[in-house]
């Protein structure tokens, strides 16, 4: 490929990916990012409360969120600046207990279930599929329907960049997928790229 075609392909790849990302933001605006006060998981599963008996001053410890500072028996809290005495052995036994671990797991599951109901998650999920469909169409068009070398390579590069952008931009959805679902999805994209490479570039 001549140098001019290489620069053309690189330019098309980058500008196409930027265009797709910006167009998605224009026509499908993301929701406002704010802390949703309807998430009650931390109130339902306040696991730290299980360590209350390890503190000499339970009221002070509760106000401070049951702080833990390693094995030091006496610490200064912020912002109240009064000492909180606690039993480190008691604390370690509780946070390593099956009941505490289960509480943390239940809280995480509750939080994940709640996040899936938020507008941010729904937007992330929908954006993921929109970007992936655009990327796949771009790869197919660049591989099989356009024979101009610089443009074809540019569309192929653009499609790959859109896929990468989809994984980053929609991480809030992508990261919630099962590990095997993500593995299979990545394998499918890799297989498509290998297929395109064999069909288009094999002499």
Secondary structure, DSSP 4 states (H G I P E B T S, - for coil): --HHHHHHHHHHHHHHHHHHHHHHHHHSPPPPP---TT--HHHHT-GGGGGGGGBS-HHHHHHTT----TT-SEEE-TTT--EEEB-HHHHHHHHTSHHHHHHHHHHHHHHHHHHTTSHHHHHHHHHHHHHHHHHHHHHHHHHHT---HHHHHHHHHHHHHHHHHHHHHTHHHHTTS-HHHHHHHHHHHHHHHHHHHHHHH--
